[in-house]
Amino acid sequence: METTTETFTVPENACLVDEGFYVWETRMGLFTTMTKEGRKMLTGMTKEAVVTMTRWHLKCEQEGTLEQYTRVVNSGVVGGKL
């Protein structure tokens, strides 16, 4: 049985936060987070906001409560004839 592991690159300017995820400033001036496993998480205007919301998101995933805060705003289905 063959096992493959996906590799990813941590940006040079990334900082490790809480030993759980990286945060860095993008070339457009936004801030992005990524887990230590390489899963891209959030992008936002300020570093503080992105770190706060990434912590909250990961906490909800651990507790299994993320679906309590998730809702569909629009179904994306166009009714009627176009």
C-alpha positions in Angstrom: 0.0 0.0 0.0 1.4 3.3 -1.1 1.2 6.4 1.2 1.7 9.9 -0.1 2.2 13.0 2.0 1.4 16.3 0.6 4.1 18.9 1.0 3.6 22.6 1.5 5.7 25.7 1.8 5.6 28.0 4.8 6.1 31.6 3.7 9.4 33.3 4.8 7.6 36.0 6.8 5.2 33.5 8.6 5.0 33.5 12.4 3.9 30.4 14.3 1.0 31.2 16.7 0.1 29.0 19.7 2.1 26.1 18.2 -0.9 25.5 16.0 -1.0 27.7 13.0 1.0 30.2 10.9 0.1 33.8 10.1 1.8 36.0 7.5 1.2 39.2 5.6 0.5 38.7 1.9 1.9 40.9 -0.9 -1.4 42.7 -1.1 -1.2 43.8 2.6 -3.7 41.2 3.9 -3.0 38.6 6.6 -3.5 34.8 6.0 -3.4 31.8 8.3 -2.5 28.2 7.7 -2.4 25.2 10.1 0.8 23.4 10.8 -0.5 20.6 8.5 -0.8 23.1 5.6 -4.5 23.7 5.5 -5.2 27.3 4.5 -7.6 28.9 7.0 -8.5 32.6 6.9 -7.6 35.9 5.2 -8.4 39.3 6.7 -7.4 43.0 7.0 -5.5 42.9 10.3 -3.2 40.3 11.9 -5.1 40.5 15.2 -8.5 39.8 13.6 -7.2 36.9 11.6 -5.4 35.4 14.6 -8.5 35.8 16.8 -10.9 34.2 14.3 -8.5 31.4 13.5 -8.2 30.5 17.2 -12.0 30.6 17.4 -12.5 28.5 14.3 -10.0 25.8 15.4 -11.6 25.7 18.9 -15.1 25.2 17.3 -13.6 22.4 15.2 -12.2 20.7 18.3 -15.4 21.0 20.2 -17.6 20.0 17.2 -19.7 23.2 17.4 -18.7 24.8 14.2 -22.0 23.9 12.5 -23.9 25.8 15.2 -22.3 29.0 13.8 -22.7 28.1 10.1 -25.6 29.1 7.9 -26.4 29.4 4.2 -27.2 33.0 3.2 -28.3 32.3 -0.3 -28.8 29.0 -2.1 -27.3 30.2 -5.3 -30.2 28.7 -7.4 -31.8 31.0 -9.9 -35.5 30.4 -10.1 -37.6 31.1 -13.2 -36.6 31.4 -16.8 -33.5 33.3 -17.7 
